[in-house]
């Protein structure tokens, strides 16, 4: 499984203000995107933040590291645990289309065992 998410990005170039805007205004969408990776474990992602300013591989692509809280909640089992995690993502910026595409890591999914 490898997830991706495209954001409307109103900046002409990638600056620290642009990254701050993304984290502050797109918090919900980032949480949903990252939660796809943990849905089999029964966890959701909250409090996404940028760990470091991303270095650019080129003018429009690179990698970034996001830190977040992983929340496990199950009322039936009286379970509510929080765990800090981080994930490296690659990004592709398109200044003409005003979009930023984030691509998560590839996590292989285990198939059903044969009987």
VEXVEX-320326 format. One line per 3 residues: number of its first residue (from 1); their letters; for each residue y, x, z of N, C-alpha, C. Coordinates in steps of 0.2 Angstrom, whole numbers, plus 2048, in hexadecimal, padded with zeros to 3 digits. Atoms other than C-alpha are relative to their C-alpha. Layout:
REM VEXVEX-320326
NUM> A> Y:X:Z:Y:X:Z:Y:X:Z  ...;
END
This chain:
REM VEXVEX-320326
1> XXX> 7FA:804:800:800:800:800:806:804:800  7FA:7FD:800:811:806:7FC:806:7FB:7FE  7FB:805:801:820:7FB:7FE:807:803:7FE;
4> XXX> 7FA:7FE:803:831:7FC:7F6:805:7FA:801  7FB:805:7FF:842:7F2:7F9:806:802:7FD  7FA:7FF:804:851:7F1:7EE:806:7FD:804;
7> XXX> 7FA:802:7FD:862:7EF:7F6:806:800:7FC  7F9:800:803:873:7EA:7EF:804:805:803  7FC:7FB:7FD:87E:7F9:7F2:806:801:7FC;
10> XXX> 7FA:800:803:890:7F8:7EF:804:807:7FF  7FD:7F9:800:894:80B:7F0:7FF:803:7F9  800:7FC:806:897:816:7E1:7FC:806:800;
13> XXX> 804:7FA:7FF:88E:825:7E9:7FE:800:807  803:800:7F9:884:829:7F8:804:804:805  7FC:7FC:7FB:88F:82E:807:7FD:7FE:807;
16> XXX> 802:802:7F9:88D:82D:81A:802:7F9:801  7FE:807:7FF:897:81D:81A:7FB:7FB:7FC  805:804:803:88B:816:80D:7FA:7FF:804;
19> XXX> 806:801:7FC:87C:819:818:801:7FC:806  7FE:804:7FA:885:813:827:800:7F8:7FF  7FF:807:802:889:803:81E:7F9:7FD:7FF;
22> XXX> 807:802:802:877:801:818:7FC:7FE:807  803:801:7FA:870:803:82A:803:7FA:804  7FD:805:7FC:87D:7F7:832:800:7F9:7FD;
25> XXX> 800:807:803:87D:7E9:825:7FA:7FE:7FE  807:802:802:86B:7E9:81F:7FB:801:805  805:7FF:7FA:863:7EB:830:7FA:7FB:7FF;
28> XXX> 805:805:801:859:7DB:82D:7FB:801:7FB  805:7FF:806:852:7DF:81C:7FC:807:801  804:7FA:7FF:84E:7F1:821:7FA:7FF:805;
31> XXX> 805:802:7FB:844:7EA:830:7FA:7FD:7FD  806:804:804:83A:7DE:825:7FD:805:7FC  803:7FB:805:837:7EC:818:7FB:805:804;
34> XXX> 804:7FC:7FC:830:7F8:826:7FB:7FC:803  806:804:7FD:826:7EA:82E:7FA:7FF:7FC  806:801:804:81B:7E8:81F:7FB:806:801;
37> XXX> 805:7FB:7FE:813:7F9:824:7FC:7FF:806  803:801:7FA:80F:7F3:835:7FD:7F9:801  802:807:7FF:80A:7E1:832:7F8:7FF:802;
40> XXX> 807:800:7FE:7F7:7E5:834:7FF:801:807  801:7FE:7F9:7FA:7EC:845:804:7FB:804  7FD:806:7FC:804:7DC:84A:807:802:803;
43> XXX> 7F9:7FE:7FE:815:7E5:84C:805:7FF:7FB  7FA:801:804:826:7E2:846:805:806:802  7FC:7FA:7FF:834:7EF:844:807:7FD:802;
46> XXX> 7FA:801:7FE:845:7EE:84C:804:806:801  7FB:7FA:7FF:855:7F9:84F:7FF:806:7FC  800:7FB:805:854:803:83F:806:804:801;
49> XXX> 7FA:7FB:800:85F:813:83F:7FE:805:7FC  801:7FA:804:861:822:834:7FF:806:805  801:7FA:7FC:85A:831:83C:804:806:7FE;
52> XXX> 7FC:7FA:802:863:83E:832:803:7FE:7F9  7FD:802:806:86F:83D:823:7FB:803:7FA  805:7FE:805:863:83E:813:803:805:7FC;
55> XXX> 7FE:7FB:805:864:84E:809:7FE:7FD:7F9  801:802:807:865:84A:7F6:7FC:804:7FC  804:7FC:805:858:850:7EA:804:800:7F9;
58> XXX> 7FB:800:806:864:84B:7DC:806:7FC:802  7FB:804:7FF:873:841:7DA:7FE:7F9:802  801:807:7FE:86A:830:7DC:7F9:7FF:803;
61> XXX> 807:801:7FD:859:834:7E5:7FF:805:806  802:7FB:7FA:852:83C:7F5:7FC:7FC:805  804:803:7FB:84A:838:805:804:7FF:806;
64> XXX> 7FC:802:7FA:850:831:815:7FA:7FF:806  804:802:7FA:848:82F:827:803:7FB:804  7FE:805:7FC:84A:81F:830:7FC:7FF:806;
67> XXX> 803:801:7FA:847:81D:842:800:7F8:802  800:807:7FE:842:80C:84A:7FC:7FE:806  805:802:7FB:83A:802:858:7FB:7FC:7FD;
70> XXX> 806:804:802:829:7FB:855:7FE:7FC:806  801:805:7FB:827:7EB:85F:7F9:7FC:7FF  807:804:800:815:7E4:863:801:7FA:805;
73> XXX> 7FF:806:7FC:816:7D2:86A:7FA:7FB:7FF  805:805:801:808:7C6:86E:800:7FC:807  7FF:804:7FA:80C:7B8:87A:7F9:7FE:803;
76> XXX> 807:802:7FD:7F9:7B3:87C:7FD:806:805  802:7FA:7FD:7F5:7C5:882:805:803:805  7FB:7FD:7FC:805:7C7:88C:802:807:7FE;
79> XXX> 7FF:7F9:803:809:7D6:881:807:800:7FD  7FA:7FE:803:81A:7DD:87D:802:807:801  7FF:7F9:7FF:81B:7EF:87A:805:803:7FA;
82> XXX> 7FB:7FD:805:828:7FA:871:7FE:807:7FF  802:7FA:801:825:80A:869:805:803:7FA  7FB:7FD:805:831:816:85F:7FC:803:7FB;
85> XXX> 803:7FD:806:82C:81B:84E:805:803:7FB  7FC:7FE:806:833:823:83E:7FC:800:7FA  804:800:806:82F:823:82C:805:803:7FB;
88> XXX> 7FC:7FD:805:835:82D:81D:7FF:7FC:7FA  800:804:806:83A:823:80E:803:804:7FA  7FC:7FD:806:83F:828:7FC:805:7FB:7FE;
91> XXX> 7FB:805:803:84E:820:7F4:802:802:7F9  7FD:7FF:806:855:81E:7E3:806:7FC:7FF  7FA:803:800:867:81A:7E1:802:7FF:7F8;
94> XXX> 7FE:802:806:86E:811:7D1:807:7FE:800  7F9:801:800:881:812:7D0:802:7FA:7FB  7FE:805:805:882:807:7C0:7FE:7F9:803;
97> XXX> 802:806:7FE:878:7F9:7C7:802:7FE:808  7FE:801:7F9:87F:7FB:7D9:7FA:7FE:804  806:801:7FC:86D:7FC:7E1:7FD:806:803;
100> XXX> 804:7FA:7FD:863:807:7EC:7F9:7FD:802  808:802:7FF:850:806:7EC:7FD:805:805  803:7FC:7FB:847:80C:7FB:7F8:7FF:7FF;
103> XXX> 808:800:801:834:811:7F9:7FD:803:806  804:7FD:7FA:829:813:808:7FA:804:7FE  806:7FB:801:81A:81F:80A:7FA:7FB:7FE;
106> XXX> 806:803:803:809:81B:802:7FB:800:806  805:801:7FA:7FD:814:810:7FA:7FD:7FD  806:803:803:7EC:812:809:7FD:7FA:804;
109> XXX> 802:806:7FC:7E4:801:80E:7F8:801:800  807:7FF:800:7D2:802:813:7FD:7F9:7FE  803:806:803:7C7:7F6:809:7FA:7FE:805;
112> XXX> 805:803:7FC:7B9:7EB:811:7FA:805:800  806:7FC:800:7A9:7F4:816:7FB:7FC:7FD  806:804:803:799:7F0:80C:7FB:800:806;
115> X> 805:801:7FB:78B:7E9:816:7F9:803:7FE;
END
